[in-house]
Amino acid sequence: MTAVRVIGLAAVCLATTQAFALEQGEHRFNGFGTVGFTHLGGEDEGRTYGIQGQTNDSWRGDQLSKFGAQLSYGITDTVGVTVQATAKAQQDEWKANLEWAYLSWQTNDQLMLRAGRLRSPVYMYSESLDVGYSYPWLRLPDEVYSQVQVTNYEGVDAVYTVPLSYGSVSVQVAGGQAKNRDYFAYDQQFDIDYGHLFGASVSLNTNDFGTLRIGYVEADITTAVSGTVNNYLVGNPNANLPLLTLEKEKGKFTSIGYQYDNGTWISSNEWTSRMIENDGMESIDSFYLMGGRRFGDFLPHVTYAQLDDNGGRQSSWTMGLNYQASPTVVVKGEYKRVDTKNGFDGVFTRTSQEVFDNTVYERTGRFGTPARNYDGDIVSVGVDFVF
């Protein structure tokens, strides 16, 4: 592995999580960020894409650009405090966010206990979700990473690591809640609560064969999604209709991920399944498969991703090229071709009126508008950095 790769990997470790307890009075400060722009072509004018609809037919940096800083301080040789804050756009407005704020206790070489605001152990990249330098894409695969919008919670966790002759095994158990979080649906913002959150994951880290991770998270979900529409069936041009109501319904999320990087060849893959009890829907399954090869400072890579939701499907191919400009700076460019079928909107954004029109047509066959398929070409360019 080259010196550039070693220094870059160390920077990622510093910017994402406190891997080792600091000595009393010692502190560590790190920063990270992304400056990126993205553009959607091939769809209708005005159509948007992404969890918050920040990708459209203009070159915008809302979805990709973000900045963050992390400070860790050793209260004693085994007890420390970590705070991580970010600045990123919520729809059309930039906001500051407190992502992490926790106390940690390194009880021994194997066990760390933490309490406070922590990252939800949902995805393979949950711990470094905002640190774009830590993953090969400029934008994480939307088919998987659009499934759960809540990224942190208030509670506790325990991480137990067992060293092995060929690597290590880490077990994480987490519990808590996430109340009054933002939930984006149909180009609007709503409140959502996650109560009685429980999560667990097991990671097998090998020296030569990559890392395998299995995770599971469940929580009681409460939210009410509604929209104001023109209900022409009853002559009400400003009807407020409920679109999704959950009252402490159990949501379950399972993930299996695998990463490999020997300095030349790289692969990242993840499969997820999400289900909510009593919502009348089947589970939503998604996955991506990614492979790439380094040629000096360049990394070309390709990714196939797929999202299956109750008979509808979104699939995409992403081709990217990264350039390691310095040990802590990566320049990235990507082209993503995305398609849906069976009248599925996927990660494209529908308005409340479109949802109403599609539902009316499905039920009557005469009024409203039939659900349609979407397709687009997404181009993204930017820079990821850590310091």
N, C-alpha and C positions, 0 to 999 in steps of 0.2 A: 504494500500500500504506500502511495506516495506521501511525502511530507505534507503536501497541500490537503490531501484527504484526511490525514490524522489531525491536523490543526482544525479543519472544518468540522470534523466529528466532535472534537472536544468543545468547540464553540456551541454546537447544538445541545450537547449534554448540559452545558452551563445555562443555556437560555431556556430550557424546558422544565427541568425538575431538579430538586436538590438531591443529587445522588449520594452525597456523603455529608455527614454531620460536620459543621464548622466548629472550630475551637472557640472557647469563650472570648467574646469581644471581637472576633473576626467577622468580616462582612464580605459579601460578594454582590456586585452590581453588574447587570447585563442588559443589553437592549437588542431589539430585533424588529424587523419590519419588512413590508413589501410595498413597492411602488409599481402598480400594474394597471393596464388598460385593456378593455375587452370590447368586442363588437359582435353583434348578431346580424347576420345577413340571411337572405333567402326566405324570411317569413314576412307576414303582413306588416305594413308600416305601423309603428306604434306597439307592436307585440313585444312583450318583455319575457325574460327567462331568469330563472334562479329563485331561491327561497324568498327573497324580498323583491324580486322583479327588477334587479339592478342592471341586468344586461339587456340592451336594446340595440336599435339600429344607429346609435351614436357611440362614438368612442368615449367610454366612461371608466373612471377608476373606482367607483363606489364599491363594487363587489370584491375587488382584489386588493386594493390598497389598505394597509393597516400598519400601526406602529405600536410597539409595546416595550415595557421595561420591567425588570424583576430585581428585587432586592431581598437578599437573605442575610440574616444576622444570627450569630451564635450567642444565645443567652447564657448557656453553660456549654460544657464540652459535648453534651448529649441532647440538649434542648435548644431549638432554634425557632425563628419566625421567618416566614416567607410571604412576600406580597408581590403580586403581579398585576399590572394595570395595562390596558390597551386603549387605543383611540381608533375607531373605525366607524364606517357609515351604517346607519340604520335607515333603510330606504334612501331618502334624500337629505338626511341630516347626520352630521358627524357627532358622535357621543363618546364620552370616556366611560370605560367599564372596569370594574374591579373583578378580575377573573379568579385570582387566588388571594387568600388571606388566611393563613393557617399557622398553628403551632405544631412542631414536630418533635418527637422524642425517639431518638435512636437507642432503644433499650439494650441492644447488643449488636454484634456484627450482622445478624440475620433479620432482626425485626425492627421495623419503623412504624410508629403510631402517629397519626396526624388528626387534627381537629380544627374546624373552621370552614371557610369556603374552599371547596376543592373541585377539581375537574370530575365530571361524570364519566365513569369508566365504560363508555358506550362503544367507541370505535378503537381501531388499532392505533390511530393517530390522535386520540383524544388528549393525551398529555401535552402534545405539541401542536394543537389544532391551529393556533395563530402564528406559529413559527414556520413560515413557508419554506425556509431553508432546510427543514428537517425531512421534507418529502420531495419526490422528483417533479411533481406537477406544479404549474403556476396556480391552477385551480383544481382542488380535490375533485374526484369523480362525483358529479352531482347525483347520479343514480343511487349511490350509497349514502353520501354525506348530506343529503337533503331530508333524510328520514326522521331524525330527531334534532329539533332546533335548540333544546335546552342543553347547555354545555357545562354548567356547574351546579353545585348544590351546597347546602349548609349541613354539615354533619361530621362524621368521623370515617376513617378507614385505617386498615392495617395492611402493611406490605411485608411479607415474609419471603426471604430469598435463601435458597439452599444451593451452595456451590457444588458443582459436579466436576469430574475429571474432564469432561468434554464441554463444559459451559455452566449453566445455572438454571434453576427453576424458580420462578417468582409467583407467589399467590397473593392476590389482593382481594380484600373483602371490604365493602363500603356500605354505609347506611346514613339516611338523613332525609331531607326534603328540599324542594325548590319551589318557592311560592312567589306569586306576582311576577312571573317571567313574561317576556313578550313572545307572542305567537303570530306568525304572518300567514295569512290565508286569503286568497282571492284579492290580492293587492291591498289588503287592509291589515291593521295590527289589532290583536286581541290579547287578553290576559289568559294565562294558563298556570295551573298549580300541579306540582308533582308531590304527592304525599306518600309517606311510608316507602321511600325509595330504598331499594336494596340492590346491590351489584356485587358481582364476583368475577374474577378473571384468573386464568392460569397461563403463564408464558414460559415456554421452553426456549432458552437462548443457547444456541450451540456455537462452538468456535468455528466450525467449518461448513455447516449446513443451514445456516439462517435461523430465523426465529418464528416459532409457531405460537399463536395466541388464540385462546377461546374465552369468550366473555358472555355474561348474561346480566341484564338489568331489568327490574320491574318496578312499577310505581302505580299509585292510584291517581288517575288523571282527571282534572276538573277544568272544563272550558266551555264557553258558549260562543260559537261563531255564527254571525248573522249578516244579512246584507239588505240594503234598500234597493228594490227593483221596481220596474213597471209591470205590475201584475195585470196585464190586459185581459185576463180571463174573467176578472171581477170588476174591471174598470178602476183599479186603484193604481195611480201612477207612482206612488211613494209608499209601497208596501214594504214593511220590515219583516223579513222572513228568516226563521232559524235554518241554518245550513248544517250545523254540527253542534250537538249538545252532549257533553260527557259529564257525569256527576260521580266522581270517585270510581271510575271504571278502571279495571286493572289493565295496564299496558305492559307488554313483554317484548323484550328486544334481545335477540341472540346474534352473536357475531363470531366468525372464525376468520383469522387472518394469518398470512404468511409473508415474511420478508426475507430477501436474500441479497447480499451485496459483498462480493469478494474483491472489490476495487476495480474490477473490469466488467463483469456481468452483474446486472441488477434486476430484481424482480419484486413486485409488490402485488398482493392479491388479497381480496377480502369478500366474504359472503355474509349477508345479514338477512334476518327475518324479523318482521315487526307485526304484532297483532294486538288488538284492543278488544277486550271481552265486551259482549253485548252491544257492539256497534253495527251489527248486521253485515259485516264485511269479512272476507277471508284474509289470511295473512298476506303481507306485502313482502316479497322477496327481491333481493337485489344482489349484484356482485360486480366485481371488475377483475380483470386479468391484465397485468402490466409487465412488460419486459424491455430491457434496454442494454446497451453496451457502450462503455467508455472508449473513446479514442483520444488519448491525451487529456486535454481539458474539455473536450466535447462529449456530450451524452445524448445521442438520439434515442428516443423511446416511443413505444406504441402501446395503447391501452384500448381494450374492448370492455364496455360496461353495459349492464342491462338491468332494467327495473320492471318487475311484473306486479301489476296491481289489479286484481279482480277482473281478469280477462283483457286488460289493456297492457301495452308494453311500450317502454322507451328503450331504445338501444343507441349506442354511439361508438364511434371510433375516434380516438385522439392520437395525433402524431405530434411529438414535441422535440425540441432541440435545446439543450442547456449548454451554457458556456461558463466554466469556472474562471471568472475574471480575477479572483484573488482567493486566499484561503477562507474568507468569510463572506464572499459576494458571488452570487450566481445569477447570470442573465438567462432568462427563459423565454421561449416562444412556443406557442401551441396552436394547432388547428383541430377543431372538434366538429365532426359531422354527427348530428343528432336527428333521429326520426322517431315518431310514435305511430302506433296502429291501433285499430279497433276503437276509434273514437276516444283516445286517451290523451289528456293534456300533458301528462308526465310532469316535468319540472318547468314547462311553459306556464305562464300566468293567465288564468281565466278570470274575468270579472264576475261579480255576483249575478249580473244580468245574463251573462253567457251561461252560467250554471243553471239559472232558472229556465232560460230558453231551451237548453238541451234537455232538461228534465221534462218540460212540457211536451216536447216533441216525442220523447221516449214513451210517455204515457198516453198521448193522444194519437200520434202519427199524423196529425194534421196541422196543429198549431206549433209555434215555437220554431226552433232551428235544430237540425240534427247535429249531434256531436261530430267533430271533425278530427282529422289527424294533423299533426304539426311536424315541421321539419325546419332545420336551420343549419347555418355554418357559423361557428363561433371561433373568432380569432382573438388570441390573448397574447400580450407581450408585457414583460416587466422584469423587475430585479428583486431578488430576495437577499437579505443581509442579516448578519448578527454581529454583535460587538461586545 
